[in-house]
């Protein structure tokens, strides 16, 4: 399983997130975006399928659990 943090949930980000969440080979551990409104939109679509919705992507840059 590949652990992924996606940065950005804009025009293409919505498609990327869908593919990551639906894949059996990937695990979306967080979704980061500067816009709280975009994060809320993602939360409405994916709910608990993504454990963390955040504006602070930097906390994941050195996280050893992120591939």
Buried (B, 14 or more C-beta within 10 A) or exposed (E): EEBBBBBBBEEEBBEBBEEBBEEEEBBBBBBBBEEEEBBEBBBEEBEEBBEBBBEEBEEBEEEEEEE
